[in-house]
Amino acid sequence: MTASAPPTEIAVHRVEGGQRPPRMGFFTDTTVCIGCKSCEVACKQWNDLPADTTQYGGRSFDYTGSLSATSWRHVHFVEIAPASAQDREAARAALGQGAGGRLPNIPATGGLAAAREDLDLVAMAQAPLPEGGMDRWLFASDVCKHCTNAGCLDACPTGALIRTEFQTVIVQPDICNGCGYCVPSCPFGVIDRDPYDGRAAKCTLCYDRLQDGLEPACAKACPTDSIQFGPYDELVERAQGRVVELHERGLETAYLYGAGDDGGDQLAGGLGAFFLLTEPPERFGLPAQADSPIQANVPAATAAGLAAGVTAAATAVVSLLLAHRRVRR
């Protein structure tokens, strides 16, 4: 079932050749991402965004760290640290005391340890010490999801956030008043306020380029086609075929995040920018569930509003009847 926003929510209407433009989106295949960050650079260059810090923070080779008002594309560096010699000794001791073959790894602090998988005690005890500093790295280029049910758009009180004819969600900076209501309404933590003028900012899916028939700058710059751009339905079909291909090649953990789901399993009604992952989404900073707080409260708020409206109308009718009786007397 195609994920599509309500027609009444689309703010920009354009007809070309007697047809409306199809929904456009991103498909990001993390299995071919090499972490080059070309997409980040291209995004900043095209949108004239300021650079992030150029100093190594000591935590990771990932300089940008996360999406923000000045980083509309961000490549996650998930650095999975190998077990140290001390870890191996502890694993052998745990096995000797009758512990099972696998224990959950829930570190108390962040950093590299937070990226490690559940502890496979047998593998940890038997595996040779690695020569490098990392067991393996995972990369994934993150971006605004341009959700079908966009919490940021629903929360905006000024109409600064709108849905375009391509069913993408953009911010109109000249209308944004900097209230920040959209920030907590995004379940993915995408949209942010500019530190200089306070207005909200995020990926526009290069709306200006789309209007001229060009693909977004990040997809244009990607050297491995990890970021693919095109009509949404075609992308979903291509992505589903890619999952089947990877399963046939033995990578059975491959799955789509944000597309191809039905009913209540859909993330924010379906994501306009979805991903092929081979690990749990939390490993890449993506939520397993993506319900916007404002949308979760809509039914209760709507019911309360209707009840208040009915009560007010009834009160007005009673008041008019009483006044009419007094006049007749």
NORZIRA-V310781 format. One record per pair of residues at least 4 apart in sequence whose ideal C-beta (glycine too) atoms are under 8 Angstrom apart, sorted by sequence separation. I is the first residue (numbers start at 1). GAP is how many residues later the second one is. D is the distance in whole Angstrom. If there is no record, write none. Layout:
BEGIN
i=[I;I]
gap=[GAP;GAP]
d=[D;D]
END
This chain:
BEGIN
i=[5;6;15;16;29;37;38;39;40;41;42;43;44;53;64;67;83;84;85;86;87;88;89;90;91;92;93;95;99;107;109;110;112;120;121;122;123;130;146;147;150;151;152;156;163;164;172;180;181;182;186;194;204;206;207;208;210;215;216;217;218;222;230;231;232;233;234;235;236;237;238;239;240;241;242;243;244;245;247;256;261;262;266;267;277;279;282;291;292;293;294;297;298;299;300;301;302;303;304;305;306;307;308;309;310;311;312;313;314;315;316;317;318;319;320;321;322;323;324;325;5;15;16;28;44;56;60;66;67;83;94;109;119;130;149;156;163;164;171;186;193;194;205;209;215;222;230;246;247;261;279;281;282;291;14;43;44;57;67;95;107;163;164;193;194;209;210;214;229;261;281;282;13;14;44;56;64;67;107;162;193;194;209;228;247;277;281;57;66;83;105;153;161;162;183;192;193;206;209;219;246;280;54;65;94;107;152;153;161;182;183;191;192;206;218;219;258;261;275;277;53;64;153;161;162;183;191;192;206;219;228;257;258;52;64;105;150;160;161;191;205;206;243;259;275;52;105;160;190;206;242;243;258;259;52;62;105;150;159;160;180;190;216;243;258;62;104;105;215;257;62;103;104;160;178;258;259;52;61;102;103;153;159;160;240;258;60;102;152;158;160;183;239;257;258;52;61;102;103;158;180;182;256;257;4;52;60;101;102;148;150;158;178;256;257;50;101;157;171;178;180;236;239;240;256;257;2;49;100;101;146;158;161;178;239;255;256;49;99;146;147;157;177;178;254;255;267;268;49;146;176;236;254;255;267;268;40;157;176;235;236;254;257;268;47;144;156;253;44;95;155;156;173;253;37;44;94;95;155;251;43;91;171;173;43;153;171;257;43;91;95;152;155;171;246;40;42;81;91;151;152;154;171;81;246;40;79;91;92;152;171;243;39;40;81;91;151;152;170;242;40;80;81;151;170;239;39;79;80;88;151;168;78;80;87;88;168;170;239;37;152;236;36;88;152;161;166;168;235;35;160;232;83;88;166;33;35;168;145;164;83;85;144;166;145;144;164;82;143;144;82;152;152;82;59;81;82;83;81;82;80;81;79;80;80;80;146;79;80;144;78;144;146;77;78;143;78;144;76;77;78;76;75;76;75;76;167;75;76;74;75;205;73;74;205;73;74;73;72;72;67;143;67;67;141;141;187;141;141;189;188;188;187;40;35;39;187;188;169;187;35;168;187;34;167;187;33;186;187;33;185;30;33;185;30;184;185;30;30;28;28;145;28;26;151;148;150;149;26;147;148;149;25;147;148;67;145;147;148;66;67;69;145;147;148;68;69;70;147;148;67;69;70;146;147;69;145;146;145;146;145;72;144;145;72;73;143;69;70;72;69;72;69;67;140;140;155;154;155;152;154;138;151;154;24;142;150;151;5;23;24;25;142;147;149;151;4;5;9;21;22;23;24;140;142;151;154;3;5;20;21;73;138;145;138;149;12;11;12;14;11;12;13;10;11;12;9;10;10;10;47;5;47;43;46;5;4;46;115;47;46;45;43;42;43;42;40;42;26;39;42;25;38;39;41;24;39;38;39;38;38;24;36;39;34;26;34;33;32;34;26;32;33;32;29;30;29;28;28;29;27;28;26;27;78;26;27;26;27;25;24;25;78;24;25;78;24;25;23;24;27;76;22;23;26;27;76;22;23;25;29;22;27;27;29;31;66;31;31;3;2;2;27;28;30;31;25;26;27;28;29;30;25;26;27;28;29;30;31;24;25;26;27;28;30;23;25;27;30;3;1;3;5;3;4;3;3;3]
gap=[4;4;4;4;4;4;4;4;4;4;4;4;4;4;4;4;4;4;4;4;4;4;4;4;4;4;4;4;4;4;4;4;4;4;4;4;4;4;4;4;4;4;4;4;4;4;4;4;4;4;4;4;4;4;4;4;4;4;4;4;4;4;4;4;4;4;4;4;4;4;4;4;4;4;4;4;4;4;4;4;4;4;4;4;4;4;4;4;4;4;4;4;4;4;4;4;4;4;4;4;4;4;4;4;4;4;4;4;4;4;4;4;4;4;4;4;4;4;4;4;5;5;5;5;5;5;5;5;5;5;5;5;5;5;5;5;5;5;5;5;5;5;5;5;5;5;5;5;5;5;5;5;5;5;6;6;6;6;6;6;6;6;6;6;6;6;6;6;6;6;6;6;7;7;7;7;7;7;7;7;7;7;7;7;7;7;7;8;8;8;8;8;8;8;8;8;8;8;8;8;8;8;9;9;9;9;9;9;9;9;9;9;9;9;9;9;9;9;9;9;10;10;10;10;10;10;10;10;10;10;10;10;10;11;11;11;11;11;11;11;11;11;11;11;11;12;12;12;12;12;12;12;12;12;13;13;13;13;13;13;13;13;13;13;13;14;14;14;14;14;15;15;15;15;15;15;15;16;16;16;16;16;16;16;16;16;17;17;17;17;17;17;17;17;17;18;18;18;18;18;18;18;18;18;19;19;19;19;19;19;19;19;19;19;19;20;20;20;20;20;20;20;20;20;20;20;21;21;21;21;21;21;21;21;21;21;21;22;22;22;22;22;22;22;22;22;22;22;23;23;23;23;23;23;23;23;24;24;24;24;24;24;24;24;25;25;25;25;26;26;26;26;26;26;27;27;27;27;27;27;28;28;28;28;29;29;29;29;30;30;30;30;30;30;30;31;31;31;31;31;31;31;31;32;32;33;33;33;33;33;33;33;34;34;34;34;34;34;34;34;35;35;35;35;35;35;36;36;36;36;36;36;37;37;37;37;37;37;37;38;38;38;39;39;39;39;39;39;39;40;40;40;41;41;41;42;42;42;43;43;44;44;44;44;45;46;46;47;47;47;48;48;50;51;52;52;52;52;53;53;54;54;55;55;56;57;57;58;58;58;59;59;59;60;60;60;61;61;62;62;62;63;64;64;65;65;65;66;66;67;67;67;68;68;68;69;69;70;71;72;75;75;76;77;77;81;81;85;86;96;98;99;100;101;102;102;102;102;103;103;104;104;104;105;105;105;106;106;106;107;107;108;108;108;109;109;109;110;111;112;113;113;115;117;117;118;118;119;120;120;120;120;121;121;121;122;122;122;122;123;123;123;123;123;123;124;124;124;124;124;125;125;125;125;125;126;126;126;127;127;128;129;129;129;130;130;130;131;131;131;132;132;133;135;135;137;137;138;139;140;140;141;141;141;142;142;142;142;143;143;143;143;143;143;143;143;144;144;144;144;144;144;144;144;144;144;144;145;145;145;145;145;145;145;146;146;150;151;151;151;152;152;152;153;153;153;154;154;155;157;157;158;159;160;160;162;163;163;168;170;171;172;174;175;175;176;178;178;179;179;179;180;180;180;180;181;182;183;183;184;185;186;187;188;189;190;190;191;192;192;193;193;193;194;196;196;197;198;199;199;200;200;201;201;201;202;202;203;203;204;205;205;205;206;206;206;207;207;208;208;208;208;209;209;209;209;209;210;210;210;210;211;211;212;213;215;219;220;223;229;230;231;232;245;245;245;246;246;246;246;246;246;247;247;247;247;247;247;247;248;248;248;248;248;248;249;249;249;254;256;261;263;264;266;266;267;268;269]
d=[5;8;7;8;7;6;6;6;6;6;6;6;8;7;8;6;4;7;7;6;6;7;6;6;6;6;6;6;7;8;7;5;8;6;6;6;5;8;7;7;7;6;7;5;6;5;7;8;6;7;5;6;8;6;7;7;7;5;7;6;7;5;5;7;6;7;6;6;6;7;6;7;7;6;6;6;6;6;7;5;4;7;5;6;6;4;7;6;7;6;7;5;6;6;6;6;6;6;6;6;6;6;6;6;6;6;6;6;6;6;6;6;6;6;6;7;7;7;7;7;7;6;7;7;4;8;8;7;7;6;4;7;6;6;8;4;7;8;6;5;5;5;7;4;5;4;5;4;5;5;7;4;7;5;7;7;8;8;8;8;4;6;6;7;8;7;7;8;8;7;7;6;7;6;7;8;5;5;5;7;6;5;6;6;6;7;6;8;6;7;8;4;6;6;6;7;7;7;7;5;4;7;7;8;7;8;6;7;7;5;6;5;7;8;6;7;5;7;8;8;6;5;7;6;6;6;7;7;4;4;7;7;8;6;8;5;7;6;8;4;6;6;5;7;7;5;7;5;6;8;8;6;7;6;8;7;5;7;8;8;5;8;6;6;3;7;5;5;5;8;4;7;7;4;6;7;4;8;6;6;5;6;6;4;7;4;6;7;7;5;7;7;6;6;6;7;8;5;6;7;8;5;6;4;6;6;6;7;7;8;5;5;7;7;7;5;6;8;8;4;7;8;6;6;6;5;8;5;7;5;7;8;6;5;8;7;8;7;6;5;7;6;8;7;6;6;7;5;7;5;4;5;7;8;4;7;6;6;5;8;6;5;5;7;7;7;7;5;8;5;4;6;5;7;8;8;6;7;5;6;8;7;8;7;5;8;5;6;4;4;6;4;4;6;8;7;8;4;8;8;8;7;6;7;8;5;6;4;5;5;7;7;5;7;7;4;4;5;4;6;6;5;6;6;8;7;7;6;6;6;6;7;5;7;6;6;4;5;6;5;8;8;8;8;5;8;7;7;8;6;7;7;5;8;8;7;6;8;6;6;7;6;8;6;7;5;8;8;8;7;5;8;8;8;6;8;7;8;7;4;7;6;6;5;5;7;8;6;7;5;7;4;6;7;4;5;7;7;7;6;7;7;6;5;7;8;8;5;6;7;7;8;6;5;8;7;8;5;7;7;6;7;7;8;7;8;7;6;6;8;7;7;6;8;7;5;8;6;8;4;4;6;6;7;7;5;4;7;8;6;5;7;6;6;7;6;5;4;8;7;6;6;8;6;7;8;7;5;8;8;6;4;6;4;3;7;8;6;4;7;5;4;7;7;7;5;6;7;6;7;7;4;8;7;7;7;4;3;6;6;5;8;7;8;6;7;5;7;7;4;4;8;7;8;7;7;8;7;5;8;5;6;3;6;4;7;8;7;5;7;7;8;7;8;7;5;7;8;8;5;8;4;7;5;8;6;8;5;8;7;6;5;7;8;7;6;7;4;8;5;6;5;6;5;7;4;5;7;6;7;8;6;8;8;7;5;7;8;7;8;4;7;6;4;5;5;8;7;7;4;4;8;8;8;7;7;6;4;6;6;6;6;7;6;8;8;6;7;5;8;7;7;4;5;7;7;5;6;5;7;8;8;6;5;8;7;8;6;8;7;7;8;6;7;8;6;6;4;7;6;4;5;4;4;8;8;6;7;7;6;8;7;7;5;6;7;7;7;7;7;7;6;8;7;6;6;8;7;8;7;8;6;4;4;6;5;5;6;6;8;6;7;8;7;7;7;7;7;7;7;6;7;8;6;8;2;8;8]
END
